[in-house]
Amino acid sequence: MSIHGDTPSQESTGHSRRGFLRNAALAGAGAATVGTGASVLGGTPAFAADAAKSGKTGTWRPDPTALQFTLAVMPDTQFLYWGSQDSVNRTPQEESFRYIIDNSGNPDNNIVFMAHLGDMTQDADPLSFKQVDKAFALLDAHGAAYSVLAGNHDVSGDDSRGDTPYLQTMGPQRFKRSKTFAGSDPTGYNTAHIFQAAGHSWLVLAMDWRTTDQGFAWANDVIKAHPKMPVILTTHDLVYSNYDDNVFPYESGDPENNAVLSGYGETVWDKLINDNDQIFLTLNGHYWPPARTTKKNAAGNDVHMHITNYQNRYFGGGGMIRLYHFDLTRNTIDVETINPWILAQDPESRTELAAGHARITGPVDNFSMPIDFEKRFSSFIPVPVRPARPAARELVKGTMAYWRFDGQGAPGTALTAGQTIHDLSGKGNDLTVVTLPGTAADALTWSADHHPDQPAHASLKFVGGRNPLHGTYLTTGAKAPLNAETFKSGYTIETFVMMPLDWDAGNNGWAAILSRRGSAGDAGKHGKNTDPNEPLVQFAISNNGREPQFNHYPLNDTYPTTNWGHGLVELKWWHLAVVNDGRYTKLYVEGAPVVDNPNRESIGLTSLGLPWLVGGHESAGAVDIVFHGNVGDIRIVNRALSTKEFLTHK
C-alpha cells in the first residue's frame, strides 16, 4: 500500500518538480519525483479552456430555509497556479466558481457554501497568489459564501509562521464583507464561518494544515461559543486512503471504510474532534485517491471523515468540485463529483480524456450517506417534542367518533375483556374489549408509543394474527349510533399505525385497523371485484409489502371501490386518512394522496346496522384475523376534511 500526498514546496523560485510522498504517511519518508509532463505557459490552455462556454455569471441567492441544500467542496487546485514556472490556468477554477454561483439559486442544488481544502498553489509564490486573488474575486463580486485554508504547498511550518503571501491574499481581511465570516484566531490562519441552511446555522471551521495548541484552543472555544450548531471541520491533512491507485478504475477496497487517520490526523482527532460531538463531518485533501471512513467520537456518535483530491487526474483535477447534497427530509447526504469546466465545453469538442473526467462516478466519488440528522444532532440540538393536545381541540365540526388511548392504563399493562374505551366525541360510540379464545392475556396492551404529530401520546399494542387465530380487538356496542351511519354527504376517517419487525405477511396480512361488520353478500352486493364474504368497510394492511388498503361498498354501487397505498416500512409511525367529498374517495399517507385513488363515484358507506371493529376483521360474519401492531388515535368525521384539518395539523 502506498500513500499519495504532497511534499511541501521548498524553493520560492518554484523550479522543483511535482513531488509525491510515497511509502509513508508523513514526513520522514523519502520523496520520489515524477515528471511534470508538458506545462502550458502563458495562462489559459487554448486546446480546452477556449472551448468553455462560460457566459454570464448568475446571482448568488441560496434558499436558507429549504430542507435540501448543497455544500460545494474544492480540493487541491495547486497545479493551476505555478506562477514561478509561468504556468497559471485560472479558467477551470473560475468555471467551477460560476457553476457554484449559478446553482445557488437552483432549487435542485441550492448551493449555500463552498469550502476549499488547501494547496491553492503549487509554489506559495506571490505571482501564484496574485492569480488566485483574481479567481476568487469572482466569488467576492457576487457575494458568494466560502472558506479557504492553507495547505503545505501554500505555506511551511505551523500556524505560528507569521506573514506569508497566502495570508496577505486569503487571510481574514478578505472576508471583512462576508456575511458568513465568523472570525479567525490571532494568527489569521484558522477561520470560522457560519452559513444558514434548512432553517439552521451551520459552523465551518477552516483549520491550518499544521495547527498549534493555541489554534486548537481557539477552535474549541469557537465551538463552545456556538453550542447548538452542527460543525463541519475542513483541513488539509486528516485521513488518507489505505488502498492504492496503480490501476484504474481504482480497486478501492471497501468504499465505505477505506481511509485512516494520518499521524497529524491523530493529533486533530485527539485535540479537537473526539470530544466535540458537534463535529459530524470532516473534509480534507492532500492525499489521493479519495476515500472515507466513519469513526465513533467520545459521545458514541458517528463522525464522517472524507478525503477528496483529484490533483493526480487530468489537468490537475481541472478545478473539480465535490457536491454534498444535504436532504433533511430523506435524512441523506448525496455526494457527487463533477468538473464544471469540462461540462461547460461543447461536448463535441471535448477530448476523450476530458470527457472521461466531466463526472467522476466511482464508488469513492459518487455515493450516499444515510444520516438521521435529528438523532445525530440531538445531544446539542434537542429534538422538540410536540406536546399532546387535549381531545376537545380535535373535536371538529361533524366528529362522529374519536377514540384515543392516553391516561387510561400504564404502558405495558393489558386491557381485559369487557373493558370500555369511551368515545370522546360524546356521541356514545364507546368501544368494548373482546378477546378470542386461547389468546394470551397480554394480546392487547396500553403503549406510550405514538406518532410525533399525534394528539394523544399513547396507542394500543395489538398482538394478533392467524395460524392459529388469536388476538384481542374492540367493538362498538350493538346500539351505537355509528353503526347505522351511511355518510351520504362525505366522511373522513383517520388513524395512526405502526407495524413491528415481526409482522408477517402470512400471519398478519389483511388484518384490519378498522372495519364495519356485515358481509357484502348479506347487503346484496355483487359484480366485479366483489367478495360476498368480506366486510362492507375495511381499512386494512395488505400482505403485499404492508400496503394500506381502504376497501368499501358505497351506496351507489353493488361492487366495491378500493384505494391502495404504497408499502409501509416497519417500526415507523404512519398517519393514514380516507377522505370522501360526497362523490370521490381518496386515501392519504402522511398527508400525501396515494397513486391508486380511483376516479369513480363512491357515495357513502353501505350499512347493515352492525358494529364497527377496531383491530378486528371478519369473513362470512365471523372474525378471522386480529391486527398485529400499534394503533393510535382514530377519528371519524361526517364530512370531508382538508389535509390542514387532519389530526396531524400544525
N, C-alpha and C positions, 0 to 999 in steps of 0.2 A: 504494500500500500504506500503510495506516495501522496504527499500533501503539497498542494499547489497554492502558492501565495506570492507576495511581492517582497523583494528586498528593498530597503529604503534607498532612495536616491542619495548619492554621496557627493556628486560633483555639481556645483552650481552651473558649470558650463554645459552640462547635460549631454556630453558625448558618450555616456555609458550606454550599453545595450540593455535591452529588456531582460530583467532578471527573474528567475523563477526559483523559489525556495523549495527544494525537493528533499525527501527522505528525513525530514524533521519538522516538528510542529512550529518551532520558533527559532530565535536567534541561537547561534552556536553551531548550526549546520552549515556545511559548505554550500555556496551558491553556484549553481550551474547556470550557464548562459546559453541562450539560443539566438539565432539570427533574427533580426527585426523584419526581414523582408523589405520590399520596396517602400520607401516613405513617399508620401505625397507632399510636395513642397508648395509653399505659397498660398496655403489656405484651402479653399473648397476643392474637393476632388471632382473634376469635370465628368468623369465616367459614371458617377452615381448621383451625387448631390444635385447636379444641374437638372436632373430629371425629376426632382421633387416638385410636388405641386403644393407648395406651402400656402399660397394665397393669403388672405387677410386673417389676422388673428381675431378670435371672438372675444367674448366678455367673461370675466370671472364672476360666476353667480351660482355657487353651490346652494343647495337647499339644506339648511341646518336642522330641519325638523323631520325630514324623510327617514324612514326606518331602513332604507338602503343607501349606502354611501360607499365611496371608494377612497382608499389611501394609495397614492402612487409612490413607488419606491424606485429610485435610480441608483444602481451600484456603480462601481469604479468606472469613471469616464477618462481615465488618465491618458490613454493613447490618443485622444482627440486633442490634447493640449501638451505638446512637447515643444514649447516655444524656443528653447535653446538650440533645437535642431531645425528651426524654421518649419515645423510641421504642426499646423493648427487647423482643425476642422470643426468649426462651430455648428455647421448646418445640421448634423444628426441630432445633437442635443437640443438645438433650437426647435427642430421639428417635434421632438418629444414635448418640449415646453408648450408649443402651440396646441398639441393634442390635449395636454393636461388642462390648459385654459379652456379650450373649446368644449371639452367634455365635462367641465364643472357644471355647466348648465344643462347637460343631457341627463334626464331622469334615470336612464338605464345605467349610467355611470356615476353621476353626481360626485365627481372628484372634489374632495374637500381639502386635501393637503398633499404635499409632495415632500418626501424625505430623501435626501442624498446621503449615501453611505460612505463618502470619503474617497481619497485618491482622485481628487478633482483634476490634478495634473500629474504628469509623469516626472517632472523635474523640480517642482517647487520654485520655478523661475518666475521673476516678476513679469516677464513677457508672456508667460503662460497665464498667469493670473489676470493680466490685463485683458486677455481674450475671454477668460471665464467671466470676468466682470461684465463684458458686453453681452454674453449669452444670458446671464441671469438678469440682466436689465430688462429682458423681455417679460420675465415673471413680475419684476418690480413695477413695470409700467402698467400692468393690468391688475395689480393688487392681489396677485396670487399668494396663497399661504404656503410656506415651505420652510424646511430646515436644512442645514448643512453641518458637516463636521470634518475634521482634519484626519486624513489617512497618512500612512507612513511615507507616501510619495509627495505629500504636501508639506510635511514638517519633519523634524527629527527630535529625538528626546521625548520628554513627557510634557504635560500641560504647564509646567513651570518655565518653559523655554524662553518666554518673553516675546518680543515683537518678531513678526515674520511677514512675508508677502501674503500668506494665507490670511493672517489676522487683519492686515491692512485692507484686504479686499472683501473678505467674507466674515469679518468679526461682527460683534454686536451692533456696531454703528450702522450696519447695513439694514437692520431690522427696526430702526427707530420709528418708521411709519407703519410698520406691520401691525395689524390688529391681533395677530396670533402670537406675537413675541411676548414671552412672559419673563424674560430676564436671562442673565448669564452669571457665571461665577466671576470672581475678581480677575482671573486670567483672561477671560473672554473666549476661551476655547471650549467651554461647556455651556450649552444654552438650553433653555426650556421654552416650549411652545404649547399653546392651548388652542385647539380648534373645536368648533361646535358641529356636532353631527348627531342625528337621531334624538334630538332634544337633550343631549348630554354634553358635558365638557370633557374632552379627552386630552391628556397630557402627553406630549412627546419630549423625551429627553434625548438631546443630541450630544453624545459624550466624545471627548477627545480619544484618539487612538491609544494613548497611554495616559491614564488619569492618576493623579497623585491622591494621597489621603484627603487633602483639602478639597479636591474635586468630588470625591465620593461623599464627603461630609456635606458639601453643598447640595448634591443630588438628593441625598437622604432628607435634607431639610426642605427641599422643594416638594418632595412627595408628602412629607408631613404637613406642609402648609396647604396642601390640596388633598385632603383625606378622602374625598368622595369621587376622585377622578380615576378612571382606568388609565394605566400608563403603558406607553409603547416606548421601549428603550432601543435607540439606534446607536450603533458604534461601529468602528471599522473592523475590529478583531474580537471575536467572541467564540463562535463554533466553526469547525471545519468539517469537510466531508471525509468519511472513513472508507470511501471507495475511490477507484482511480478513473482516469479519463483516457486510457490507452486506446479505447475503441469508441466508435460512435455508430448508432446510438449508445449512450453510456450504459454499462451494466451497473445499475445504480443500487444493487442490493435491495434492502427494504426501504422504499422511498418514504415510508412513514418514520423511519428511525435509522438514518444513515449520517448523522452528524454527532460530533462530540466536542466538548469544551476544549479550547486550546489552553496552553499554560496561562496566558494572560486572562483568558475567559474564566478560568477557575477563580482568579482574583476578583473579577467583576461579579461572578456569582456570589462569592462569599461576602463581599463588601457592599453589594447593592441589591442584587436580585432576590436572593433566598429569603431574606427577612421582610421584603416589601411585597405583600400579597397583591398590591395594585398593579404590579408589573405582570402582564399576562402574555405579552408578545415582545420578542427581541428580534432585531434585524441587523445583520452585518454583511459586509462584503469581504474583501481582501483575499479570501481563498476561493478556489473553484475545484470541482464542479459544484453546482448548487446542491443543497441538502437541507434536511430539517430533522428535528427531534423534539420530544416533549419531556420535560423534567418536572418533578414534584417539588414545590417550594416548602418552606418550613411549615406553612399552614396546610400542607397536603393538597394544594391546588396545582393545576397544570400551568406551566409556563411554556409557550410555544416558541421555539428557538430556530430561526431560519438564517441560512447563509445563501445569498444570491450574488452572483458575479459572472459577467459574460465578457470580460476583457480579453479572454483567450479565444473568443469566437471572431467571426468575420468582422472586419473593420473595428476591432477593439470593442465589440458589442454595439457600436453604432448608436450610442445613446439609448439603448434598450431600457424599457421600464417594466417593472413588475406591478401589477394592479391587484390590490387586495380589496375585493368587493364584499363589504360587510352587509349582511342581511339579518337584521334583528327580528324579523318576522319568522324566517326559516331557521334561525339560530345556526347560521353557517357563514363562513368566510370562503368565498370562491376566489381562487388565485389564478391569474393568467399572466403570461409574459409575452409582450409584443414589441415590435420595433416600428414606431410611427414614421420614422424617416423612410424606411423601405415601403411601408404601407402607403405613403404619400406619393410614391413614384408610380408612373404609368406601368401597370402590370406587364405590358408587352415589352417594356424597356428594361425590366429587371433581369439581371444575370441570374443564372440558375443558382449560384451561391447565395446571392442576395435574397432570391425568392424563398429559399430554404430557411432564411432567418427572419422572415416577416413576422411569424408567430412561432414561438418555441412551445412544443406541445408534449414533451416527455413527462413522465410521472413526477419528476422533481421540479418541473416548471409550470405545470398546469394541474391543479388539484383543488380539492375542497377540504375545509376543516370544520367539522361539526363542533360547535361550542355553545353551550347553554349560557347565554350572556347574563341572564338574571342570576342563575345559580353561581356562576363563576365570580360575579361581582358582589354577591350578597354580603360578604364579610365587611365591605366598606360602603356599599350602596344597598342598604336593606330593602328587600322587595316589599313594596307597600301591600299590605293585606287589606283587601276591600272588606269593610265591616259588614256584618249581617244586617239585613233590613227587616223591619217589622212586617208582619203579614198584612197589616192594614194598608200599607203602602202599595202592595201588589194586587189589591182587590179593585182592578179596573172595572169600568162600566161593562156589564154583561158577564161578569165572572159567575160561572155555574158551579164550579168546584175548585177548591185549592187545598191540596194536601202537601204538608211538609213535615219533617221528621226531627225537628230540633226540640230540645227541652222536655223530652218525654221518656228518655231512658239513657243510662250510662253507656258510652261506647263499648261494644263487645258483649253486652248483655242481650239475652234472647227475648223476642216477643213470644207470647204464649197464645194458644188457640183461644179464640173468643175475645181477645183484647181489641180495643177500639182506638182508631185514629180518626180524630174529628175533621170534618170538612170546615175549613176556616172561612169559607165564603158565607157561612150562615144559612146555606140552602138545605142543609140536612142530609148531605150525601156522605155520611160517615162510612169509614172502612172497617171491616172486621177481619181478624186474622183467621185463616183456615190452614190446617196442617194435614197433609196427606198421610195415610197410614204408613208406618215404617220409616218415617222421616226422623232424622236426628233432631235433638232438642234445640240445637243452635243453627238450624237451617235458615233462620231469619233473625238478624241482629241489628241493633242500632249502631250507627257508624258516624264518626266525625269527619270522614272523607267528604269532599264536596267540590264542585266546580268553582273556580275562583270568582266567577261572576254570579253565582247562585245566591239568591236572597237568604236562604237558611244555610247555616254552616253545619249541615248534617245530611245523612242519607240512610237508606235501608240497604243492608247487605243480604242479598239472596244467594243461597247455595242450593240450587235446584238442578233438575235435568231429567233425562230419561235413561233407560237401560241400567237399572230399573227406574221407573217413575218415582220421583221423590221431590220434596220441597214444601215450602210454606208460602202462601200467597195471600192477597187481601181481596175482599169483595164488598161492593156496595150492598146495602140492605134490599130486601125484596120490594120495599115500597119507596125506595129513594127516588126523588123527582128526576134525577139524571137519567134513570132507566128509560123513561118514555120520551126523552128529548130527541127530536129529529133534526134540529139545527137547519131549518129550511132557508134561513137568511144568511147562513155562513157560520164559521167557527174557527177557533184557534186552539190547538192542543199543544202544550209544551211540556217537556221534561228534560231531565239531565241523566246521563247514563255513563257508566264505566265498566268495561269488561276486564276480568282478571287474567293473569297469564295462563291459568289452567283451563280457560274457556276452550271448549272442544266442539268442532262443527257437528260431529255425530251425536254427541250427548246434549249439546246446548243450542244448536242451530234451530231457528224458527220459534224460539221462545219469545213470548210477547212481553213487552214492558207494560202495555195497556191493551185490553181487548174488551169487546162487548159480546156478552153471551147471546146465544141464538144462532142457529146454523142457517146458512144461505138457503138450503133446501127447504127448511121449515118456513122460511119467509117467501117461498115461491120464486126464488131466483134461479135463473137458468141462462144458457147461452155461452158465448166464448169466454174462456178462462175461468168459468165458474166451477168451484168445488162445492158441492152441496153440503159437505160436512164441515166446512170451515166457518169460523165465526163471522158475523156481519161486519165487524170492525176489528182490525188487528194492527197494532203498532209494534213491529217485531224486529228482531235481528236475524238476518238470514244465515244459512250455513255456508254461504259463498263469500268468504272474506269479511264476515261481520258487517254486511251491508244493511243499513236501516231500511225497512220497508213499511209503507203505510198502505194497506190493502183494505178497501171499504166498498160496500154495496150502497150506492146512492139511491135516493128516492125515484129518480127519473130513469133508471136503467135496471134491467134484470141481470146484468153482469157487472163485475167489479171494475173499479178504477184503481190502478196500482201505481204508487210513487216509489221510485227506487233512489237510494243514496249511494255514495261510494263506500269503499271499505273503511272501517274504523279500527284504528290500532288499539291494542290493549293497554291497560294502565294509564289511560288518558281520559279525562272527563270530556264529554261531548254534550252540547246543548242541541236538542232536536225540537223542531217545531213543524206542525202541519197547519196551513192556513187555507181556508176556503172562503172566497168572497161572495158566495151565493151562486157561483157558476163553475169556477175552476179551483182545483186543489193543488197546492204547492207544498213541497217538503223542503225544509231548510236545515242545514247542518252548520252550526256556529254562525247563524245569521246569513249564510250564503245559500241561494237556491241551488238545488241539485240539477243534474242534466236531464234526468228522466222524470220530468213533470208533464204528464200527458195533457195535450191540448184538447181535452174532452170535457164537455159539461158533466159535472157530477154534483147534483144538487142534494144537499142534506145527507143524513145518515139513517139508513133503514133501522127500525127498532121493532123488537117483539116484546118490549116492556120488561126485558130481563136485565139482571145486574151487569155492572162493569167489573172487570178483574184487573188488579194491579199485580203484575208478576205472574199471572196465570194465563194459559191458553187452552182452549178446548177444541175437540174434534168430535163431531157427531153428538154433541151435547155433554161430553164428559171431558174433564181436564186431562190433557195428555202430556203436558210439559210445564215446568216451572222455570222461571228466569234464573240465570246464573250471572251475578254481577251486582253492582251498586246502582240504585235508582234514587235520584234526588227529587227536588220539588216537582210537583205535577199541577198544572193549571189548565182548566178547560173554560173557554170563554165563548159566548154565543154570537160572536161577530169576528170579522177579520181584523187582526191587529197588524200594524206595520212593524217592521223589524226594530224600529226605535221604541216600540212599546213592549218588546219581548221582556221576559224576566231578567235578561242579561243587560238591560238598558243601563246607560251610564247617567 
